[in-house]
């Protein structure tokens, strides 16, 4: 076992982690630990854009952005945090450009912006209550915005000589009393266990898409950060809110950005009808993602979908009517995906699409400075921070608008980095417990020496299929209750998992086995949150409780792991409501 | 339908040298990705089979592999893109040290990328708003900015194979991305770095890089623009 000491440890080298790392001042030691080489992080797959009311193409205001985000969140987002994010957005994007991001440009050389789902302005600019229409708020670079952002942030880290530990797989937090004192990690190249003693740890570990069978997420999306927190007696917030992006490539789940609709693409059912006109008369195909996904599933349920060769159903995304320059310059990557993976020519034919698990609105509860909190009073956990998709500030509430995640990363990554920089100046290292690495070593040993009959791949597929089936877009009590026993049984069977690879060098068999544990740990609060919340709001849709119920449910869920296989403990905390009183969510 | 993968294996803990192992697998149709088949081999038959992957749709650059003699991404190569009537041969990308099976040591590749100072260098302070840039100038960068650091180009380059110090195509594409960024003020520094015998002049316009690039970046063209710029600088 090898020991290190750094003032700051950041777990995850995506947008949030890298942006935080840039805030750690010289004179303090910082290490960014990532289970993949930093540029492989999933931020790089983001396509459509990053939202900010720059007003480069048409008049815009951060207050309209804030309203859209609050309404988009189905009024569950914390408005104080949303206000911070939308106000800071303008500065944050300009800062990105100064760092070198190669944005697409308007004719007068400013950062180009396009329309995106749920982003609106009042039709009559002098009347804020007038009808809302789509506004160009998404700053973009072709359809590779995430890729260029991630590269630019990484390049700035190179410039600042940030210290990286790539291909180190963090397996656990080290808690010292009520504080966080570091992390434990496995060096993937050697299987050696490393203990990182730190004053402050930031979890920027991304999402949990791989809990579901169809997902846009990379294979790294295994919910690691959620599992660490949950297994250390800390709560997870709003886990029931799982975003299914409406347009994943049929069967593969590969993301086809909302930008396709932002540039004018439309969704069609098997009657050739632009069905979103019925579900969201004002913004139509640019309605928030949860509404579009439900609309698509409803069309399919009512017999207006297309049946694929594997028995699953899809609808069509049509961009064939768009000018060639738009397709070539603005959405080249996604048209490439349609061609490569489905053999569909988007300039001539519609693209088969179906909802794909895309984003975790819920996660590790934090303040607006990325400080992790442990209860409904927002008591802080000294030394522990979280930012990005892994965190729940909450700026996305029950549903996230497109372009707000890339924004979330840099706004709260930066705030977290600044908060950490302040914290480490006046703090000593918390004592390192002697048994810090014990759990990791015992889990790894158990898996390596197991003679059990369960295989990682098969068990994981079972989890993914069951979650897709019972905790998907439309949920009900019976399925959710069944799933609570299923997950118990899957976790029991996980203890019998054995792997083929008994070696020490680059043992991805072992890594995937540990990741499966994280997936199972993350699935439990998702299921229990969904079962607990007896209303429909945003992305959480209960067929048995189809209405939004502000009187009883305008609150955040907090879920704590229980000992010895008992049902998790549930608590609630209030939503911050400042400027916008909850109203009916219609588009 | 049945397809066979013939994969180069090597476990330094056990093997004195690499060898080939065949896996007979079941494919749904010819649209399956080579990566899907690798996963099937690993998850169903042999968990020791080791390879890197993440996004599974050609944007992260993790899974560069030599498929039937050509460097490609396992996740964006489908069965219909190869001749699957014979065993499909998978080997690690060439000329980098093999860690295990299809996983290679990318350290040298990353070092060369870092050597060109791949970040915006500015001496004048930025304006309050974004620096203005004409769209044609922004778009000139898009092709080189597309690079996902997969190493297909550099490890398919005979100049790289024969000269371990050659900075390589990927690093040069990165250099282009900044030298030709109208906002950058560090062009001369970077041009000095690549203006060496092991720098840009080792490029003998062989074009393997263009063939190999999964993002369809015209690597050689970008290198030629840098050569032109260097020649202009001389005069």
Interface residues (C-beta under 8 A of the other chain):
Chain A: X36 X37 X39 X40 X41 X42 X44 X45 X93 X94 X97 X98 X99 X100 X102 X103 X104 X105 X106 X107 X108 X109 X110 X111 X112 X141 X142 X144 X147 X148 X151 X152 X155 X156 X158 X159 X189 X218 X219 X220 X252 X254 X255 X309 X310 X329 X333 X336 X337 X340 X341 X342 X343 X455 X456 X457 X458 X499 X500 X501 X503 X504 X505 X506 X507 X508 X509
Chain B: X11 X12 X13 X14 X28 X29 X31 X33 X39 X42 X43 X44 X46 X47 X48 X50 X51 X52 X53 X54 X55 X56 X57 X58 X59 X60 X61 X62 X76 X78 X99 X100 X103 X106 X110 X114 X117 X118 X119 X120 X126 X128 X129 X130 X131 X132 X133 X134 X135 X137 X138 X139 X141 X142 X145 X146 X148 X149 X177 X181 X183 X184
